[in-house]
Amino acid sequence: MYLRVIFVHVSAIEHKFFGQKTYTIDSKNRVGVQPAWRPETGSEVILVYSKSNGVPLLKVITRELLADHLAQIDHSQSMNTAQKSAKRRNLAARCWDASINEQGKLLIVRELCDRLGLQPEGEVLQVGCDNYFEIWNKAHFDEDDQLNLEDTLNASSYKEADDVGGF
């Protein structure tokens, strides 16, 4: 009798992000992250600046998810080398390294706060998107939430609803 062992790679961070919750950004541009959504203390995340229907938002992703997305670009049969390079550059230019501290707070750099219109003591909305979550200026999401949902459902691809090149 032989014993066959199969190793399957499982990410150290296998979160599923569902639901939404409102938080307040503090005077140091930090926002609490829902406890169920927090990676291990000190784990890095990537903040990806994006837009949906012209409304700015941040996508909070893992390094693994970013690597998977870059691999998809590299293996795409529909783009030539120059297009792949431009797509990688566009994505990299919109990414910022970040981490969630021991208190469960995520620091959002001032430049991104300005782009999203986030002010100290302002409300942000965290929206679960299965394998990542988004951070919105709550006022912008409230104004745009129905349009965002309808346009995303009507788009043939979620990436079409992303105004800055998809992720």
N, C-alpha and C positions, 0 to 999 in steps of 0.2 A: 504494500500500500504506500502510495506516495502522497506527501502533503504538498499542496500547491499554495504558495503564499502570493497574494497580489497586493501591491502597495498602491494606494490611491492618495494623491495629493489633496489635502483639504486645507484651505486657507486658515490661518490662525484666527482670523477675524471673519466669521461667517454670520454677519448680521443681516436681518431682514428688517427693513424700515417701513412701517405702516402707520397711518394716522397722521395727525397734525397737532401741534401744541404751540401756544403763544408764550414767548419769553420777553424779558426786558433786557436791552443791552446796557451795560454799566458805563460809568464815566471813563473806563480804561479800554473800551471797545471789546469787552468780553461778554459772551452770552452763554448761559447754561445750556447744556445738551441733555436731552431726555435720558434718564438713567439707563433705560433698556438699549439705547443707541450708542452708549459710550464704549469705545474700544478699551483695551487694557491701558492702564495708566502709562503715559509716556509714549504710547503708540502714535505714529504720525498719520495724519490725514492730508489730503490735498483739497484745497479750495479752488474750484474752477468757476471763474466769472462767466456768466452766460446771460442770455435774454430769452424770454418767451413772449412772443407777440409784442416785441419792443420794450417789455418790462424787465429790468435787470434783476438777477438773482444769483445766488451762489449754490453750486453743487458741491456737497461734501462727500468725497470718495476716498477709497483706500488706495494705497500704492498698487496693490494687485489689480484693482479695477482699471487704473490708468494704464498699467502695463498691458492688460488684455486689450484695451481700446487701441493702443499704439500698435500692437501686433495685428489687429484687424486692418488698420490702415496699411501696414507693411505688406500684408497678404492680399490686399484688394486687387482684383483683376480688372476693375473698372477705371483705375487711375494709372497714369504713367508716373515715372519717377519724379518728375518736377511737381506734379499734383500731390503726390504722397508727401514730398518734402514740404510743400506749402501747407498742407493739412496738419502735419506734425508741428510746424512752426506756429501756426495759428493756435493750436491747442496748448503748446508749451508756454506761449506768451500770456495765456489766460490762467495759468496755474500758479498757486502759491502754496508753499509748505506750511503746515500748521500742526498743532498738537492740542490735545485736550488735557488740561492740568488735573492735579489730584482732586480739586474741588468740582471737577466736571465742567469746567468752563473752557470755551474755545475763544481764542483771541482772533479778532478780525482786524487785519491791518487797516490803518486810516484810509489809504487809497481805495480799498474796497468798500469801506463804510461810505465814503464820499460818492462812489459810483452807484451804490444802492440807495443813497439818501438816508442812511442810518444816522441818527443823532443819539447822544447819551440819554438814557432813560426812555428811548423810543421802543416801540414794540416790534419784534421780529416774529415771523411765523416759521416754524420748522415743519416741513411737509415730507412725509415718507414716500419714497419712490422705489420700493422693493430693495434693490442692492446699493442704494445711496440715498441721501436725503438732501433737501434743498432748504436754503434760508432765504426768506423774502422779507422786504420791508412790509410789515403787515398792512399798512395803508394801501400799498401798491397791489398786494394780492387781493385785498378786499374789493378794490376797484376792478380788477382784471380776472378774478377767479372764474366767473362763468364763461367769459370769452375764452380764457385759457383752456378750460376743459372742452368746450365745443370745438375750438380750432384743432386741438390735439386729437380729438376723436375723428375729425374730418380729414386730417392729414393722412396721406398714405404711409407716412413714416413719422415717428416722433421727432426725428432729426429735422424734418421740414419745418416744424414749429419752433425750432431753436434758431434764433436770428443770427447767431455768431458761429455757425459751422458745425453744429451737432456735437453731442457727446452722449 
